[in-house]
Amino acid sequence: MLHPNRRMPFLENKGPSTIMKSILFAVAGICAAAAGWIVWGPKRMEPVQQLAESLEHAWADHHTVA
C-alpha cells in the first residue's frame, strides 16, 4: 500500500499536460479494447460459419463444369 507521503516516480518531473495525455491514452486504450471485443467477439463467428455452410450447399447443388 502506498504511504500518503510517498513520491510516485512515474509522475515526477512531468507537467499536468503529460499526466492528462497519459490518462487520455489509457482511457482510449480501454475503449478500443472494449470496441474490439464487441466487434470481434465469439458471436460474430457464428453467422460466418452459417454462411460458409450455405455456400457449400449451394455450390454442391449448382456445380457446373466449364
Biopython code that builds the backbone (N, CA, C, O; Angstrom):
import numpy as np
from Bio.PDB.StructureBuilder import StructureBuilder

atoms = [
    (1, "MET", "N", (0.843, -1.173, 0.000)),
    (1, "MET", "CA", (0.000, 0.000, 0.000)),
    (1, "MET", "C", (0.893, 1.242, 0.000)),
    (1, "MET", "O", (1.930, 1.267, 0.663)),
    (2, "LEU", "N", (0.495, 2.248, -0.728)),
    (2, "LEU", "CA", (1.285, 3.472, -0.797)),
    (2, "LEU", "C", (1.056, 4.338, 0.436)),
    (2, "LEU", "O", (-0.069, 4.517, 0.903)),
    (3, "HIS", "N", (2.138, 4.853, 0.932)),
    (3, "HIS", "CA", (2.068, 5.792, 2.041)),
    (3, "HIS", "C", (1.661, 7.142, 1.470)),
    (3, "HIS", "O", (2.109, 7.491, 0.378)),
    (4, "PRO", "N", (0.826, 7.919, 2.164)),
    (4, "PRO", "CA", (0.366, 9.205, 1.616)),
    (4, "PRO", "C", (1.496, 10.169, 1.264)),
    (4, "PRO", "O", (1.335, 10.995, 0.366)),
    (5, "ASN", "N", (2.637, 10.083, 1.951)),
    (5, "ASN", "CA", (3.739, 10.998, 1.678)),
    (5, "ASN", "C", (4.749, 10.430, 0.685)),
    (5, "ASN", "O", (5.718, 11.108, 0.342)),
    (6, "ARG", "N", (4.543, 9.214, 0.223)),
    (6, "ARG", "CA", (5.496, 8.593, -0.697)),
    (6, "ARG", "C", (5.367, 9.207, -2.089)),
    (6, "ARG", "O", (4.264, 9.447, -2.581)),
    (7, "ARG", "N", (6.507, 9.452, -2.704)),
    (7, "ARG", "CA", (6.513, 10.003, -4.059)),
    (7, "ARG", "C", (6.260, 8.902, -5.071)),
    (7, "ARG", "O", (6.622, 7.745, -4.857)),
    (8, "MET", "N", (5.641, 9.276, -6.163)),
    (8, "MET", "CA", (5.413, 8.338, -7.251)),
    (8, "MET", "C", (6.402, 8.667, -8.360)),
    (8, "MET", "O", (6.251, 9.685, -9.034)),
    (9, "PRO", "N", (7.418, 7.821, -8.563)),
    (9, "PRO", "CA", (8.477, 8.157, -9.518)),
    (9, "PRO", "C", (7.982, 8.305, -10.953)),
    (9, "PRO", "O", (8.582, 9.046, -11.733)),
    (10, "PHE", "N", (6.914, 7.624, -11.314)),
    (10, "PHE", "CA", (6.430, 7.745, -12.685)),
    (10, "PHE", "C", (5.716, 9.067, -12.933)),
    (10, "PHE", "O", (5.442, 9.409, -14.083)),
    (11, "LEU", "N", (5.409, 9.820, -11.872)),
    (11, "LEU", "CA", (4.770, 11.120, -12.033)),
    (11, "LEU", "C", (5.731, 12.283, -11.793)),
    (11, "LEU", "O", (5.348, 13.439, -11.973)),
    (12, "GLU", "N", (6.960, 12.002, -11.394)),
    (12, "GLU", "CA", (7.906, 13.078, -11.117)),
    (12, "GLU", "C", (8.374, 13.733, -12.410)),
    (12, "GLU", "O", (8.489, 13.084, -13.449)),
    (13, "ASN", "N", (8.634, 15.008, -12.325)),
    (13, "ASN", "CA", (9.169, 15.815, -13.424)),
    (13, "ASN", "C", (8.269, 15.789, -14.660)),
    (13, "ASN", "O", (8.751, 15.887, -15.789)),
    (14, "LYS", "N", (6.994, 15.661, -14.446)),
    (14, "LYS", "CA", (6.054, 15.707, -15.558)),
    (14, "LYS", "C", (5.026, 16.780, -15.258)),
    (14, "LYS", "O", (4.555, 16.928, -14.131)),
    (15, "GLY", "N", (4.694, 17.518, -16.294)),
    (15, "GLY", "CA", (3.707, 18.565, -16.118)),
    (15, "GLY", "C", (2.296, 18.018, -16.176)),
    (15, "GLY", "O", (2.084, 16.840, -16.464)),
    (16, "PRO", "N", (1.339, 18.878, -15.902)),
    (16, "PRO", "CA", (-0.059, 18.443, -15.923)),
    (16, "PRO", "C", (-0.507, 17.951, -17.299)),
    (16, "PRO", "O", (-1.327, 17.037, -17.392)),
    (17, "SER", "N", (0.025, 18.548, -18.365)),
    (17, "SER", "CA", (-0.406, 18.124, -19.700)),
    (17, "SER", "C", (0.075, 16.707, -20.007)),
    (17, "SER", "O", (-0.630, 15.955, -20.680)),
    (18, "THR", "N", (1.253, 16.332, -19.530)),
    (18, "THR", "CA", (1.765, 14.977, -19.753)),
    (18, "THR", "C", (0.926, 13.957, -18.992)),
    (18, "THR", "O", (0.647, 12.871, -19.501)),
    (19, "ILE", "N", (0.531, 14.306, -17.787)),
    (19, "ILE", "CA", (-0.310, 13.410, -16.998)),
    (19, "ILE", "C", (-1.676, 13.252, -17.665)),
    (19, "ILE", "O", (-2.216, 12.147, -17.722)),
    (20, "MET", "N", (-2.229, 14.347, -18.164)),
    (20, "MET", "CA", (-3.522, 14.275, -18.847)),
    (20, "MET", "C", (-3.427, 13.430, -20.113)),
    (20, "MET", "O", (-4.352, 12.684, -20.434)),
    (21, "LYS", "N", (-2.314, 13.545, -20.833)),
    (21, "LYS", "CA", (-2.126, 12.720, -22.030)),
    (21, "LYS", "C", (-2.070, 11.243, -21.660)),
    (21, "LYS", "O", (-2.643, 10.403, -22.353)),
    (22, "SER", "N", (-1.384, 10.932, -20.575)),
    (22, "SER", "CA", (-1.299, 9.543, -20.126)),
    (22, "SER", "C", (-2.676, 8.996, -19.775)),
    (22, "SER", "O", (-3.016, 7.871, -20.142)),
    (23, "ILE", "N", (-3.456, 9.782, -19.075)),
    (23, "ILE", "CA", (-4.810, 9.358, -18.713)),
    (23, "ILE", "C", (-5.669, 9.206, -19.960)),
    (23, "ILE", "O", (-6.428, 8.244, -20.076)),
    (24, "LEU", "N", (-5.556, 10.142, -20.889)),
    (24, "LEU", "CA", (-6.329, 10.081, -22.129)),
    (24, "LEU", "C", (-5.980, 8.835, -22.932)),
    (24, "LEU", "O", (-6.874, 8.160, -23.442)),
    (25, "PHE", "N", (-4.691, 8.522, -23.052)),
    (25, "PHE", "CA", (-4.279, 7.322, -23.790)),
    (25, "PHE", "C", (-4.758, 6.046, -23.096)),
    (25, "PHE", "O", (-5.130, 5.079, -23.762)),
    (26, "ALA", "N", (-4.751, 6.040, -21.778)),
    (26, "ALA", "CA", (-5.234, 4.864, -21.049)),
    (26, "ALA", "C", (-6.729, 4.659, -21.278)),
    (26, "ALA", "O", (-7.172, 3.535, -21.516)),
    (27, "VAL", "N", (-7.502, 5.731, -21.209)),
    (27, "VAL", "CA", (-8.947, 5.638, -21.446)),
    (27, "VAL", "C", (-9.224, 5.231, -22.888)),
    (27, "VAL", "O", (-10.102, 4.406, -23.141)),
    (28, "ALA", "N", (-8.481, 5.804, -23.839)),
    (28, "ALA", "CA", (-8.659, 5.440, -25.251)),
    (28, "ALA", "C", (-8.319, 3.970, -25.484)),
    (28, "ALA", "O", (-8.999, 3.293, -26.255)),
    (29, "GLY", "N", (-7.288, 3.480, -24.834)),
    (29, "GLY", "CA", (-6.925, 2.071, -24.968)),
    (29, "GLY", "C", (-7.992, 1.144, -24.425)),
    (29, "GLY", "O", (-8.293, 0.113, -25.027)),
    (30, "ILE", "N", (-8.562, 1.504, -23.294)),
    (30, "ILE", "CA", (-9.636, 0.690, -22.716)),
    (30, "ILE", "C", (-10.859, 0.700, -23.623)),
    (30, "ILE", "O", (-11.493, -0.336, -23.828)),
    (31, "CYS", "N", (-11.192, 1.872, -24.168)),
    (31, "CYS", "CA", (-12.338, 1.957, -25.084)),
    (31, "CYS", "C", (-12.081, 1.160, -26.359)),
    (31, "CYS", "O", (-12.988, 0.497, -26.863)),
    (32, "ALA", "N", (-10.869, 1.214, -26.884)),
    (32, "ALA", "CA", (-10.532, 0.449, -28.087)),
    (32, "ALA", "C", (-10.613, -1.048, -27.820)),
    (32, "ALA", "O", (-11.085, -1.806, -28.668)),
    (33, "ALA", "N", (-10.162, -1.473, -26.666)),
    (33, "ALA", "CA", (-10.246, -2.894, -26.321)),
    (33, "ALA", "C", (-11.703, -3.335, -26.191)),
    (33, "ALA", "O", (-12.063, -4.422, -26.644)),
    (34, "ALA", "N", (-12.534, -2.510, -25.582)),
    (34, "ALA", "CA", (-13.955, -2.852, -25.445)),
    (34, "ALA", "C", (-14.634, -2.906, -26.808)),
    (34, "ALA", "O", (-15.428, -3.809, -27.070)),
    (35, "ALA", "N", (-14.327, -1.946, -27.677)),
    (35, "ALA", "CA", (-14.916, -1.946, -29.019)),
    (35, "ALA", "C", (-14.461, -3.166, -29.812)),
    (35, "ALA", "O", (-15.264, -3.780, -30.515)),
    (36, "GLY", "N", (-13.198, -3.521, -29.708)),
    (36, "GLY", "CA", (-12.698, -4.710, -30.392)),
    (36, "GLY", "C", (-13.348, -5.970, -29.886)),
    (36, "GLY", "O", (-13.643, -6.873, -30.669)),
    (37, "TRP", "N", (-13.577, -6.049, -28.592)),
    (37, "TRP", "CA", (-14.226, -7.228, -28.020)),
    (37, "TRP", "C", (-15.667, -7.335, -28.506)),
    (37, "TRP", "O", (-16.154, -8.433, -28.771)),
    (38, "ILE", "N", (-16.351, -6.191, -28.626)),
    (38, "ILE", "CA", (-17.736, -6.203, -29.108)),
    (38, "ILE", "C", (-17.794, -6.585, -30.582)),
    (38, "ILE", "O", (-18.623, -7.403, -30.981)),
    (39, "VAL", "N", (-16.921, -5.999, -31.390)),
    (39, "VAL", "CA", (-16.957, -6.230, -32.837)),
    (39, "VAL", "C", (-16.459, -7.616, -33.195)),
    (39, "VAL", "O", (-17.080, -8.301, -34.008)),
    (40, "TRP", "N", (-15.345, -8.046, -32.602)),
    (40, "TRP", "CA", (-14.733, -9.315, -32.978)),
    (40, "TRP", "C", (-14.952, -10.398, -31.928)),
    (40, "TRP", "O", (-14.123, -11.296, -31.775)),
    (41, "GLY", "N", (-16.051, -10.316, -31.216)),
    (41, "GLY", "CA", (-16.350, -11.312, -30.197)),
    (41, "GLY", "C", (-16.719, -12.661, -30.802)),
    (41, "GLY", "O", (-16.827, -12.786, -32.022)),
    (42, "PRO", "N", (-16.909, -13.657, -29.967)),
    (42, "PRO", "CA", (-17.191, -15.011, -30.462)),
    (42, "PRO", "C", (-18.523, -15.135, -31.196)),
    (42, "PRO", "O", (-18.662, -16.023, -32.038)),
    (43, "LYS", "N", (-19.493, -14.295, -30.918)),
    (43, "LYS", "CA", (-20.786, -14.395, -31.598)),
    (43, "LYS", "C", (-20.688, -13.978, -33.057)),
    (43, "LYS", "O", (-21.544, -14.352, -33.858)),
    (44, "ARG", "N", (-19.684, -13.228, -33.413)),
    (44, "ARG", "CA", (-19.532, -12.794, -34.802)),
    (44, "ARG", "C", (-19.181, -13.972, -35.698)),
    (44, "ARG", "O", (-19.490, -13.935, -36.889)),
    (45, "MET", "N", (-18.557, -15.001, -35.181)),
    (45, "MET", "CA", (-18.122, -16.131, -35.990)),
    (45, "MET", "C", (-19.285, -17.046, -36.370)),
    (45, "MET", "O", (-19.205, -17.739, -37.384)),
    (46, "GLU", "N", (-20.350, -17.066, -35.595)),
    (46, "GLU", "CA", (-21.472, -17.947, -35.892)),
    (46, "GLU", "C", (-22.106, -17.635, -37.244)),
    (46, "GLU", "O", (-22.293, -18.565, -38.029)),
    (47, "PRO", "N", (-22.452, -16.378, -37.569)),
    (47, "PRO", "CA", (-23.034, -16.102, -38.879)),
    (47, "PRO", "C", (-22.078, -16.434, -40.023)),
    (47, "PRO", "O", (-22.524, -16.874, -41.083)),
    (48, "VAL", "N", (-20.796, -16.236, -39.836)),
    (48, "VAL", "CA", (-19.829, -16.558, -40.879)),
    (48, "VAL", "C", (-19.825, -18.061, -41.123)),
    (48, "VAL", "O", (-19.759, -18.507, -42.268)),
    (49, "GLN", "N", (-19.896, -18.834, -40.057)),
    (49, "GLN", "CA", (-19.934, -20.290, -40.202)),
    (49, "GLN", "C", (-21.207, -20.718, -40.924)),
    (49, "GLN", "O", (-21.167, -21.611, -41.771)),
    (50, "GLN", "N", (-22.328, -20.097, -40.600)),
    (50, "GLN", "CA", (-23.584, -20.424, -41.276)),
    (50, "GLN", "C", (-23.515, -20.064, -42.754)),
    (50, "GLN", "O", (-23.993, -20.820, -43.599)),
    (51, "LEU", "N", (-22.923, -18.916, -43.073)),
    (51, "LEU", "CA", (-22.772, -18.526, -44.477)),
    (51, "LEU", "C", (-21.873, -19.498, -45.223)),
    (51, "LEU", "O", (-22.145, -19.830, -46.376)),
    (52, "ALA", "N", (-20.828, -19.949, -44.592)),
    (52, "ALA", "CA", (-19.924, -20.903, -45.234)),
    (52, "ALA", "C", (-20.641, -22.218, -45.520)),
    (52, "ALA", "O", (-20.446, -22.815, -46.578)),
    (53, "GLU", "N", (-21.460, -22.664, -44.589)),
    (53, "GLU", "CA", (-22.207, -23.906, -44.805)),
    (53, "GLU", "C", (-23.239, -23.747, -45.913)),
    (53, "GLU", "O", (-23.405, -24.648, -46.735)),
    (54, "SER", "N", (-23.936, -22.609, -45.947)),
    (54, "SER", "CA", (-24.929, -22.404, -47.005)),
    (54, "SER", "C", (-24.253, -22.270, -48.363)),
    (54, "SER", "O", (-24.806, -22.719, -49.367)),
    (55, "LEU", "N", (-23.080, -21.666, -48.419)),
    (55, "LEU", "CA", (-22.341, -21.579, -49.675)),
    (55, "LEU", "C", (-21.897, -22.964, -50.126)),
    (55, "LEU", "O", (-21.922, -23.269, -51.318)),
    (56, "GLU", "N", (-21.497, -23.787, -49.191)),
    (56, "GLU", "CA", (-21.082, -25.147, -49.526)),
    (56, "GLU", "C", (-22.250, -25.942, -50.115)),
    (56, "GLU", "O", (-22.078, -26.677, -51.088)),
    (57, "HIS", "N", (-23.436, -25.793, -49.524)),
    (57, "HIS", "CA", (-24.619, -26.491, -50.049)),
    (57, "HIS", "C", (-25.004, -25.940, -51.421)),
    (57, "HIS", "O", (-25.346, -26.706, -52.321)),
    (58, "ALA", "N", (-24.949, -24.627, -51.583)),
    (58, "ALA", "CA", (-25.296, -24.026, -52.871)),
    (58, "ALA", "C", (-24.303, -24.458, -53.944)),
    (58, "ALA", "O", (-24.701, -24.719, -55.080)),
    (59, "TRP", "N", (-23.045, -24.537, -53.611)),
    (59, "TRP", "CA", (-22.026, -24.959, -54.577)),
    (59, "TRP", "C", (-22.255, -26.410, -54.993)),
    (59, "TRP", "O", (-22.078, -26.760, -56.159)),
    (60, "ALA", "N", (-22.646, -27.248, -54.045)),
    (60, "ALA", "CA", (-22.902, -28.658, -54.357)),
    (60, "ALA", "C", (-24.151, -28.812, -55.226)),
    (60, "ALA", "O", (-24.202, -29.698, -56.079)),
    (61, "ASP", "N", (-25.159, -27.957, -55.020)),
    (61, "ASP", "CA", (-26.402, -28.043, -55.792)),
    (61, "ASP", "C", (-26.238, -27.521, -57.213)),
    (61, "ASP", "O", (-26.860, -28.053, -58.132)),
    (62, "HIS", "N", (-25.429, -26.507, -57.416)),
    (62, "HIS", "CA", (-25.339, -25.837, -58.712)),
    (62, "HIS", "C", (-23.934, -25.910, -59.297)),
    (62, "HIS", "O", (-23.491, -24.971, -59.959)),
    (63, "HIS", "N", (-23.254, -26.971, -59.071)),
    (63, "HIS", "CA", (-21.892, -27.114, -59.580)),
    (63, "HIS", "C", (-21.924, -27.346, -61.091)),
    (63, "HIS", "O", (-22.625, -28.233, -61.578)),
    (64, "THR", "N", (-21.170, -26.550, -61.815)),
    (64, "THR", "CA", (-21.104, -26.690, -63.273)),
    (64, "THR", "C", (-19.678, -26.969, -63.684)),
    (64, "THR", "O", (-18.733, -26.583, -62.994)),
    (65, "VAL", "N", (-19.526, -27.638, -64.806)),
    (65, "VAL", "CA", (-18.207, -27.944, -65.334)),
    (65, "VAL", "C", (-17.959, -27.052, -66.528)),
    (65, "VAL", "O", (-18.801, -26.977, -67.423)),
    (66, "ALA", "N", (-16.838, -26.379, -66.566)),
    (66, "ALA", "CA", (-16.533, -25.474, -67.674)),
    (66, "ALA", "C", (-15.939, -26.225, -68.840)),
    (66, "ALA", "O", (-15.620, -25.622, -69.865)),
]
sb = StructureBuilder()
sb.init_structure("model")
sb.init_model(0)
sb.init_chain("A")
sb.init_seg("    ")
for serial, (resi, resn, name, xyz) in enumerate(atoms, 1):
    if name == "N":
        sb.init_residue(resn, " ", resi, " ")
    sb.init_atom(name, np.array(xyz, "f"), 0.0, 1.0, " ", f" {name:<3s}", serial, name[0])
structure = sb.get_structure()
